[in-house]
Amino acid sequence: MRYLSTLLTTTLCATASFSLSSCAQAQGSTNAVPPSEVLDLYDIATAPSATRIVDDIQTLVNFGTRHTLSETESDTQGIGAARRWIFEEFERISADCGGCLEVIYVSDTISGERRIPEPTEVVSVLAIQRGTLDPNRFVMMSGDIDSRVTDPLNGTDDSPGANDNASGMAGTIEAARILSKRKYAGSIIYAGLSGEEQGLFGGKIVADHALKEGWEIKGVLNNDMISNIAGIDGVVNNSVVRVFSEGTRANETPEEARIRRFTGGEVDSPSRNLARYIKTQGDQYMVNLDINMVYRLDRYRRGGHHRPFNDVGIPGIRIMESHEHYDRQHQDLRSKDGRPYGDTMDGVDGPYAAKLTALNALTLAGMAGAPPFPSNVEASGAVEASAKLTWERPTGKPAENLAGYRVHWRETTAPEWTHSRYVGNVSEWTFENLVIDNYFFGVSAVSKDGHATPVVFPGPAGRF
């Protein structure tokens, strides 16, 4: 294996016309080349239990309604009972892993809003699994606690919210059960967010809390409707998932927008490269699941709980079913002309929810297991024959699992990264005779055991 690895590096340097100095550095560190796959991720890909997820969805449905304006004192009905059950479930998971989760409420009072006219405490539940090397670097998986019927102010009628969004919440709890048995360099947040149907207020409150605490959240995986396989379009499909992501950062400054106009990056925000990372993880470690990246913040003129994080510069995407059934979303429970309406358990497919939960868990484990992200990535090479990438390497304890870096490139019209190579523990790389005008470039950090970060696009447009 050592001979083959040396031969491969030598061949690549001889045929790809990369800089001699960079090749010498890579060849000098051949023995330290990390593995190309992480075997434990194959186990994670099959670990989620459809039975447990369906049971948790049923438990949440049994609270009658989880509307943000619903009952909070009852132990059996309303959003108060639901969020306390979620809190207690996270604490049970924590007890099983020796107290590895810090379970907290994050809340604020909202009033005077169109869908929250009277003062209402919007309470989210977070379970935090701290990393061993880089505890202030986070990746988050979230589901929504709340549900609604046709009238967005109706907090009393039954609103099962089985698929929307007990499924996302149940998937988040299941991911916590699986990953809490393991340890990672970075931290993971498992979040139940409230107030989504009333204006995304839970996400806004948690995003503000994260900024106040100085948390470095590198990605938010918003799971909203992950258990329905039968669409209103008549298509039944249990093997395709959509990942929505914004193309440019929502909070870029006018100066950053000017730089992007002349250097590129319209489709390379950190959220978009997070989506590409999710697809890469799924394609590598899962079978019978096609990841369909949708180059849009969310569905057409609709929103989700990743948006408040995007608004303040935190990368975030939405993971959801491929074919929606609108008769099962935001509907009073009823039947009209023999056609049933309402978000009930008969619209839940457990194995599909388990697949999408696995996709999340792979992403969480991959990002939490990775070393610190490359920082201050820059590209240069205008009116030159060769493009060059530079970045800064971390120091101290967070960098203890860093093996080195992988550079990536693709044609400007390619939707995904098409070429890459491991270049060692260096802070720059020259692509000799690859003209910067014709390609996009990026860099990812790789851990000693093979975990990698998403690709970081150079300049302010791509910074995580």
Backbone torsions as a table, in degrees:
resi	resn	phi	psi	omega
1	MET	NA	-38.9	179.5
2	ARG	-63.4	-40.9	179.5
3	TYR	-63.5	-43.1	-178.8
4	LEU	-65.2	-39.6	179.5
5	SER	-64.6	-42.9	178.8
6	THR	-64.2	-42.3	179.5
7	LEU	-62.2	-41.3	-179.8
8	LEU	-62.7	-46.1	-180.0
9	THR	-61.9	-44.1	-179.5
10	THR	-62.8	-41.9	-179.8
11	THR	-64.9	-44.2	179.1
12	LEU	-60.4	-44.1	-179.2
13	CYS	-65.2	-34.3	-177.6
14	ALA	-75.4	-29.3	-173.2
15	THR	-102.8	-19.9	-171.8
16	ALA	-97.5	-4.3	178.3
17	SER	59.4	38.8	174.2
18	PHE	-82.9	166.5	-175.4
19	SER	-63.1	141.3	-178.8
20	LEU	-62.9	-38.4	-179.3
21	SER	-65.1	-40.7	-180.0
22	SER	-66.8	-40.1	178.9
23	CYS	-64.5	-39.3	178.9
24	ALA	-62.1	-40.3	179.0
25	GLN	-64.2	-43.5	-178.5
26	ALA	-65.6	-42.6	-179.2
27	GLN	-66.7	-33.0	179.6
28	GLY	-67.4	-20.4	-178.3
29	SER	-113.4	24.8	-176.2
30	THR	-56.8	-40.0	-177.5
31	ASN	-65.2	-17.6	-176.8
32	ALA	-100.1	7.2	-179.5
33	VAL	-62.5	125.9	-177.2
34	PRO	-74.4	164.5	177.8
35	PRO	-65.7	155.5	-178.0
36	SER	-87.1	-7.6	177.3
37	GLU	-147.4	156.7	-179.9
38	VAL	-111.4	110.1	-170.9
39	LEU	-61.7	-32.8	-179.1
40	ASP	-62.7	-25.7	-179.9
41	LEU	-67.2	-26.5	174.5
42	TYR	-66.0	-37.0	177.3
43	ASP	-68.6	-41.0	178.8
44	ILE	-62.0	-35.3	-177.8
45	ALA	-63.0	-23.2	-179.3
46	THR	-113.3	5.6	-174.3
47	ALA	-77.8	-35.2	-176.4
48	PRO	-59.8	138.9	-178.4
49	SER	-100.9	119.9	176.6
50	ALA	-61.2	-36.5	-179.3
51	THR	-64.8	-46.7	179.3
52	ARG	-62.9	-41.1	-178.9
53	ILE	-64.0	-45.1	179.1
54	VAL	-63.6	-40.0	177.7
55	ASP	-60.6	-41.3	179.7
56	ASP	-69.4	-37.3	175.3
57	ILE	-61.0	-44.4	179.4
58	GLN	-62.1	-41.3	177.9
59	THR	-59.0	-44.9	179.7
60	LEU	-66.9	-39.1	177.2
61	VAL	-61.5	-36.1	-176.7
62	ASN	-66.2	-11.1	176.2
63	PHE	-76.8	2.6	174.7
64	GLY	81.5	-68.8	171.9
65	THR	-138.7	147.9	174.8
66	ARG	-122.3	27.8	179.7
67	HIS	-59.4	141.5	-178.3
68	THR	-56.6	-30.4	-178.6
69	LEU	-95.1	11.3	-174.8
70	SER	-85.4	-176.7	-178.8
71	GLU	-53.8	137.5	177.7
72	THR	-119.9	-13.0	-175.6
73	GLU	-92.5	-28.8	-176.8
74	SER	-65.6	150.0	175.5
75	ASP	-89.4	-7.3	-174.2
76	THR	-125.7	-16.6	-175.1
77	GLN	-131.6	144.6	172.2
78	GLY	92.7	174.0	-173.6
79	ILE	-70.9	-27.3	177.8
80	GLY	-62.4	-46.3	178.6
81	ALA	-65.0	-37.8	-178.8
82	ALA	-64.4	-47.1	-177.1
83	ARG	-70.4	-30.4	176.1
84	ARG	-69.1	-37.1	176.7
85	TRP	-63.9	-42.8	178.5
86	ILE	-61.2	-45.2	178.0
87	PHE	-57.1	-48.4	-178.4
88	GLU	-66.5	-34.3	178.1
89	GLU	-66.4	-42.2	175.7
90	PHE	-62.4	-37.8	178.9
91	GLU	-68.1	-35.1	175.2
92	ARG	-64.4	-41.8	177.1
93	ILE	-62.4	-41.5	179.4
94	SER	-63.3	-40.0	178.8
95	ALA	-61.4	-35.2	-179.9
96	ASP	-70.2	-21.4	179.8
97	CYS	-111.5	24.0	175.1
98	GLY	73.1	31.9	178.6
99	GLY	78.9	32.2	-174.8
100	CYS	-77.8	-11.1	-179.4
101	LEU	-110.0	136.1	170.6
102	GLU	-99.3	112.6	-175.0
103	VAL	-102.4	125.0	-175.2
104	ILE	-138.5	157.8	167.3
105	TYR	-98.0	142.1	172.8
106	VAL	-126.7	121.3	-171.6
107	SER	-147.0	165.8	172.0
108	ASP	-159.7	161.2	179.3
109	THR	-97.4	128.2	-179.9
110	ILE	-114.2	141.0	176.2
111	SER	-156.7	166.7	176.3
112	GLY	71.7	15.3	178.7
113	GLU	-100.0	159.5	-177.1
114	ARG	-57.4	-39.6	-178.7
115	ARG	-104.2	-2.7	172.4
116	ILE	-134.7	74.8	-174.8
117	PRO	-71.2	-34.5	-178.6
118	GLU	-102.7	153.0	-179.7
119	PRO	-53.4	122.6	-177.3
120	THR	-138.9	131.0	176.6
121	GLU	-80.0	119.7	177.2
122	VAL	-98.9	114.5	-170.1
123	VAL	-118.8	123.5	174.4
124	SER	-108.6	157.1	-179.2
125	VAL	-117.0	126.8	179.5
126	LEU	-122.5	135.9	171.3
127	ALA	-117.5	121.3	-172.2
128	ILE	-110.6	122.5	176.4
129	GLN	-104.9	103.9	-172.7
130	ARG	-74.9	139.4	177.8
131	GLY	-74.8	157.1	-176.9
132	THR	-83.2	-26.6	-177.0
133	LEU	-114.4	-36.0	-171.1
134	ASP	-134.2	65.8	-169.2
135	PRO	-67.1	-17.1	-179.4
136	ASN	-91.5	2.3	174.1
137	ARG	-100.8	125.1	-171.6
138	PHE	-124.1	153.5	161.3
139	VAL	-130.3	140.1	-172.4
140	MET	-121.7	138.0	167.3
141	MET	-113.5	133.8	-177.5
142	SER	-133.7	150.5	166.8
143	GLY	-130.8	166.8	-180.0
144	ASP	-99.9	138.3	177.6
145	ILE	-80.5	-39.4	-166.6
146	ASP	-80.6	162.4	177.4
147	SER	-139.6	171.7	178.5
148	ARG	-157.6	163.5	171.9
149	VAL	-110.5	-155.8	-172.7
150	THR	-62.8	-48.8	178.6
151	ASP	-81.1	116.5	-176.5
152	PRO	-65.2	-12.4	178.8
153	LEU	-101.1	4.1	-178.6
154	ASN	-84.7	100.7	-178.4
155	GLY	-103.1	14.0	-176.5
156	THR	-116.3	-39.6	-177.3
157	ASP	-68.0	155.4	178.5
158	ASP	-58.2	130.9	179.0
159	SER	-139.0	83.0	-171.5
160	PRO	-57.5	-40.8	179.7
161	GLY	53.4	44.1	-175.0
162	ALA	-64.7	-55.0	178.0
163	ASN	-83.2	-38.7	-177.5
164	ASP	-113.4	88.7	5.7
165	ASN	-141.6	43.9	172.7
166	ALA	-60.6	-27.9	-179.4
167	SER	-64.4	-45.8	178.9
168	GLY	-64.9	-37.2	179.0
169	MET	-68.8	-41.9	178.9
170	ALA	-65.6	-37.9	176.8
171	GLY	-63.2	-38.5	178.9
172	THR	-64.8	-42.5	177.6
173	ILE	-63.3	-41.0	179.8
174	GLU	-65.5	-39.4	176.6
175	ALA	-61.6	-38.1	177.8
176	ALA	-64.0	-39.6	178.4
177	ARG	-59.3	-40.6	-174.5
178	ILE	-77.3	-50.6	-172.2
179	LEU	-79.4	-21.2	178.4
180	SER	-67.9	-14.7	176.3
181	LYS	-78.8	-7.9	-175.9
182	ARG	-119.7	166.6	177.4
183	LYS	-120.0	144.0	-178.2
184	TYR	-135.4	158.3	-179.9
185	ALA	-65.3	-43.3	179.4
186	GLY	-100.8	174.6	-173.9
187	SER	-96.8	154.8	177.6
188	ILE	-124.6	136.7	173.1
189	ILE	-113.1	128.1	171.9
190	TYR	-106.3	118.4	-168.7
191	ALA	-123.9	135.4	166.2
192	GLY	-107.1	110.0	-174.8
193	LEU	-98.9	138.9	179.8
194	SER	-104.4	168.1	172.2
195	GLY	71.8	16.7	-177.9
196	GLU	-65.2	-45.7	-176.6
197	GLU	-71.6	-13.8	-177.7
198	GLN	-100.5	3.8	178.0
199	GLY	132.4	23.1	176.0
200	LEU	63.6	30.9	-173.1
201	PHE	-72.5	-34.7	178.3
202	GLY	-60.3	-44.0	177.9
203	GLY	-62.6	-41.3	178.8
204	LYS	-61.6	-43.1	-178.9
205	ILE	-65.6	-44.0	-179.3
206	VAL	-69.0	-38.7	177.6
207	ALA	-61.8	-42.9	177.5
208	ASP	-64.0	-39.2	177.8
209	HIS	-62.7	-42.3	179.6
210	ALA	-62.3	-42.7	178.7
211	LEU	-65.2	-41.3	179.5
212	LYS	-62.5	-39.2	-179.2
213	GLU	-80.8	-8.9	-178.8
214	GLY	75.3	23.2	179.2
215	TRP	-69.3	135.1	175.7
216	GLU	-95.1	85.5	-179.5
217	ILE	-86.0	115.9	-176.5
218	LYS	-91.9	-9.7	178.8
219	GLY	-174.0	137.9	174.0
220	VAL	-117.3	122.9	178.3
221	LEU	-103.4	98.0	-179.0
222	ASN	-86.1	117.2	-179.9
223	ASN	-105.2	111.2	-176.0
224	ASP	-134.5	101.1	-176.8
225	MET	75.9	89.3	-176.5
226	ILE	-125.6	19.8	-176.4
227	SER	-129.4	0.1	-178.8
228	ASN	-96.9	132.9	179.9
229	ILE	-117.1	-6.9	-177.1
230	ALA	-109.0	113.3	-175.5
231	GLY	-89.6	160.0	176.8
232	ILE	-67.0	-16.1	177.0
233	ASP	-81.7	3.7	178.4
234	GLY	87.8	-3.5	-179.0
235	VAL	-87.2	132.9	172.6
236	VAL	-113.2	119.0	-173.9
237	ASN	-148.3	122.8	-179.9
238	ASN	-112.7	18.7	-174.6
239	SER	-130.7	13.7	178.3
240	VAL	-130.7	137.7	177.1
241	VAL	-128.8	145.9	176.7
242	ARG	-101.9	140.5	173.7
243	VAL	-124.4	112.2	-179.4
244	PHE	-93.9	140.5	178.9
245	SER	-153.6	143.8	177.0
246	GLU	-75.8	149.4	-176.8
247	GLY	-85.9	-36.3	177.8
248	THR	-122.9	151.7	-178.7
249	ARG	-64.4	133.4	-176.7
250	ALA	-67.6	-27.2	-173.2
251	ASN	-107.4	21.6	179.5
252	GLU	-67.7	147.6	-179.5
253	THR	-81.9	164.2	175.3
254	PRO	-55.9	-37.1	179.1
255	GLU	-68.2	-40.0	177.1
256	GLU	-65.2	-37.9	176.8
257	ALA	-63.9	-37.5	178.1
258	ARG	-64.6	-43.9	178.2
259	ILE	-61.3	-44.7	-179.5
260	ARG	-60.8	-37.1	-178.7
261	ARG	-59.3	-34.0	-175.4
262	PHE	-99.3	-12.6	-178.0
263	THR	-117.4	-14.1	-176.5
264	GLY	95.0	174.0	-179.3
265	GLY	123.6	7.3	-179.6
266	GLU	-62.0	-26.6	178.7
267	VAL	-119.7	28.1	-176.6
268	ASP	-134.7	35.0	171.0
269	SER	-62.6	162.8	175.1
270	PRO	-59.2	-34.0	177.7
271	SER	-63.8	-41.4	179.9
272	ARG	-66.8	-40.1	178.2
273	ASN	-73.9	-23.7	169.5
274	LEU	-64.9	-41.9	177.6
275	ALA	-62.2	-42.3	178.2
276	ARG	-62.8	-37.7	178.5
277	TYR	-63.0	-43.7	178.7
278	ILE	-59.0	-44.2	178.6
279	LYS	-63.0	-42.2	178.9
280	THR	-61.6	-44.1	179.6
281	GLN	-62.8	-45.9	-179.0
282	GLY	-64.9	-42.6	-179.9
283	ASP	-63.8	-34.7	-177.4
284	GLN	-76.7	-43.9	-166.1
285	TYR	-109.0	-6.9	-177.9
286	MET	-119.8	157.8	173.7
287	VAL	-121.7	154.5	175.9
288	ASN	59.2	37.1	171.7
289	LEU	-144.8	116.6	177.0
290	ASP	-97.0	125.9	-179.0
291	ILE	-96.5	113.3	-177.8
292	ASN	-100.5	102.5	176.4
293	MET	-74.2	127.9	176.1
294	VAL	-107.8	119.1	-176.6
295	TYR	-81.9	74.1	-178.8
296	ARG	-163.1	145.4	179.6
297	LEU	-53.5	-44.6	-179.3
298	ASP	-159.4	-171.5	176.0
299	ARG	-60.6	161.0	-171.3
300	TYR	-57.3	115.6	178.9
301	ARG	59.9	26.8	178.0
302	ARG	-125.2	170.2	-173.8
303	GLY	-138.2	167.8	178.7
304	GLY	-150.6	175.5	-169.6
305	HIS	-76.4	-2.1	171.9
306	HIS	-79.5	-21.5	-174.3
307	ARG	-61.6	-42.3	178.0
308	PRO	-59.6	-30.6	176.7
309	PHE	-72.8	-44.3	175.2
310	ASN	-56.0	-39.4	-175.5
311	ASP	-59.6	-30.2	-178.6
312	VAL	-104.4	12.2	174.3
313	GLY	93.7	9.3	177.7
314	ILE	-92.6	124.7	-179.5
315	PRO	-60.0	137.5	179.7
316	GLY	-159.6	148.9	-179.0
317	ILE	-136.9	168.9	175.3
318	ARG	-117.2	128.8	174.5
319	ILE	-108.1	128.7	-178.4
320	MET	-161.1	171.4	178.5
321	GLU	-57.6	161.6	-176.6
322	SER	-89.5	-31.5	-177.6
323	HIS	-126.7	109.6	-178.1
324	GLU	-84.3	154.8	174.5
325	HIS	-123.0	104.7	-171.6
326	TYR	-69.6	-18.5	174.9
327	ASP	-67.7	-15.6	-177.5
328	ARG	-107.0	12.9	179.9
329	GLN	-121.6	126.7	173.0
330	HIS	55.6	44.5	-175.6
331	GLN	-123.2	138.5	167.8
332	ASP	-61.6	145.9	177.4
333	LEU	-72.6	116.6	-176.6
334	ARG	-167.8	171.3	172.1
335	SER	-131.6	132.8	-178.4
336	LYS	-132.9	121.2	-178.4
337	ASP	54.0	39.0	178.5
338	GLY	77.2	7.0	-178.3
339	ARG	-107.1	118.7	-177.1
340	PRO	-79.5	145.7	176.2
341	TYR	-127.4	147.1	176.6
342	GLY	126.3	151.2	-174.8
343	ASP	-95.4	81.7	-173.5
344	THR	-111.3	175.4	-173.7
345	MET	-64.2	-23.1	-178.5
346	ASP	-70.5	-8.2	174.7
347	GLY	-96.7	9.2	-176.9
348	VAL	-100.5	129.9	173.6
349	ASP	-114.7	108.6	-174.5
350	GLY	-62.7	-48.0	-179.8
351	PRO	-60.5	-35.5	177.8
352	TYR	-67.2	-43.5	177.1
353	ALA	-60.8	-35.9	178.4
354	ALA	-66.5	-38.5	177.3
355	LYS	-60.9	-47.5	-176.8
356	LEU	-70.1	-31.2	173.4
357	THR	-64.5	-40.8	177.9
358	ALA	-62.1	-40.2	178.3
359	LEU	-60.5	-41.4	175.4
360	ASN	-63.1	-47.5	-176.5
361	ALA	-61.6	-39.2	176.8
362	LEU	-60.8	-41.9	-179.1
363	THR	-68.5	-45.1	178.1
364	LEU	-58.7	-48.0	-178.2
365	ALA	-65.1	-41.2	-179.8
366	GLY	-62.7	-45.9	-177.6
367	MET	-74.1	-38.6	178.9
368	ALA	-69.6	-31.8	179.3
369	GLY	-79.4	-13.3	-176.9
370	ALA	-76.6	164.7	174.1
371	PRO	-78.4	179.9	176.3
372	PRO	-56.7	146.3	180.0
373	PHE	-66.6	147.6	172.4
374	PRO	-58.5	134.9	-178.3
375	SER	-113.1	153.7	178.4
376	ASN	49.4	48.6	177.6
377	VAL	-71.2	131.2	179.5
378	GLU	-135.4	150.6	176.6
379	ALA	-119.8	147.8	176.7
380	SER	-146.2	167.9	178.7
381	GLY	135.7	14.6	177.5
382	ALA	-60.2	138.4	-177.5
383	VAL	50.1	37.6	175.9
384	GLU	-131.2	164.7	-177.8
385	ALA	-79.5	-19.5	-172.5
386	SER	-132.4	142.3	175.4
387	ALA	-89.5	152.4	-178.9
388	LYS	-137.2	135.7	173.3
389	LEU	-111.0	140.7	171.8
390	THR	-131.7	152.9	177.8
391	TRP	-157.2	169.6	179.3
392	GLU	-104.9	139.2	178.6
393	ARG	-96.7	144.7	179.4
394	PRO	-78.5	166.5	176.8
395	THR	-132.1	170.1	174.8
396	GLY	79.3	-164.7	-174.5
397	LYS	-57.7	-41.9	-179.8
398	PRO	-57.1	-24.2	-176.0
399	ALA	-94.1	6.5	-174.7
400	GLU	-63.6	-25.9	-179.6
401	ASN	-99.2	8.4	-179.2
402	LEU	-75.2	125.2	172.9
403	ALA	-95.6	-45.5	-177.8
404	GLY	170.3	-153.3	-170.9
405	TYR	-132.9	153.3	174.8
406	ARG	-119.7	128.2	176.3
407	VAL	-96.1	149.4	-175.0
408	HIS	-131.2	149.7	173.3
409	TRP	-152.1	156.3	179.4
410	ARG	-157.6	160.0	171.6
411	GLU	-67.3	154.4	-173.0
412	THR	-65.8	-19.9	179.6
413	THR	-94.4	-3.8	-177.8
414	ALA	-77.7	132.4	-178.2
415	PRO	-75.1	-22.0	-178.2
416	GLU	-129.9	162.2	175.6
417	TRP	-67.5	128.2	-173.6
418	THR	-107.6	-23.8	-177.0
419	HIS	-133.8	145.0	175.5
420	SER	-159.7	161.7	171.6
421	ARG	-157.6	147.7	177.6
422	TYR	-79.1	131.7	-174.5
423	VAL	-119.0	1.9	177.7
424	GLY	92.5	-175.1	-176.7
425	ASN	-87.7	71.8	-177.9
426	VAL	-120.0	174.8	180.0
427	SER	-122.9	12.4	175.6
428	GLU	-159.7	159.3	177.3
429	TRP	-153.1	134.9	178.2
430	THR	-109.8	126.4	177.6
431	PHE	-96.5	87.9	-174.8
432	GLU	-65.7	131.0	178.8
433	ASN	66.7	20.9	165.7
434	LEU	-109.3	107.5	-175.6
435	VAL	-74.0	130.6	-173.7
436	ILE	-61.7	-26.4	-179.2
437	ASP	-61.2	-28.8	-167.0
438	ASN	-100.5	-4.9	-174.5
439	TYR	-139.3	160.0	166.3
440	PHE	-105.3	146.5	-176.0
441	PHE	-128.8	157.5	176.2
442	GLY	-163.1	174.8	-178.2
443	VAL	-144.6	143.9	174.7
444	SER	-128.2	153.0	177.5
445	ALA	-97.0	143.9	-175.9
446	VAL	-124.2	135.9	179.1
447	SER	-85.3	168.3	-178.6
448	LYS	-64.2	-25.5	179.6
449	ASP	-99.5	6.5	172.2
450	GLY	104.5	-7.5	175.0
451	HIS	-67.1	147.1	-177.8
452	ALA	-136.9	155.0	174.9
453	THR	-82.6	164.7	165.2
454	PRO	-59.3	162.8	177.6
455	VAL	-72.5	133.7	177.3
456	VAL	-101.8	119.3	178.4
457	PHE	-79.8	142.8	-175.6
458	PRO	-69.4	153.7	176.6
459	GLY	84.4	177.2	-178.1
460	PRO	-63.4	-25.3	-178.3
461	ALA	-62.7	-30.9	-172.8
462	GLY	-110.5	0.7	-173.2
463	ARG	-71.2	132.4	175.3
464	PHE	-83.6	NA	NA
